């Protein structure tokens, strides 16, 4: 006599397909959102440093831009910094000298550091794009009666990233 427990299941075999994780340019979305929140939070803290006679302040989040590019890569690092900086500008507009344009210029750091860490000649196109963004940023500063010397001194981190 056969019971319910003795029957062998019949039918097609079930196949489980694993789904890929959510990524932005190869980096997990969780990492991108977490580091964007850190960048936004550190945008609240103005850091003052005197460079020659120019001086000036910048948000403390700028210290992380290159590190984010090294950790997440150039694409995801640029997205992270852009989102974090835009949120930071909304939270602390006193840290953005040129408004939203300063967020666009902030992506130079992660793109530069992320492409330096990659082998080959793939760094040329991002470098050209970042150079154009930096030139637009400096051009905008010059239209606001800022001297070229002051614009270069206060954006030393940006042009050093391009140079390196």
Secondary structure, DSSP 4 states (H G I P E B T S, - for coil): ---GGGPPP-SPPP---PPPPPEETTEEHHHHHHHHHHHHHHTTSEEE---TTT--EEEGGGGGHHHHHHHH-HHHHHHHHHHHHHHHHHH-GGG-TTTHHHHHHHHHHHHHHHHHTS-SSTHHHHHHHHHHHHHHHHHHHHHTT--HHHHHHHTHHHHHHHH-
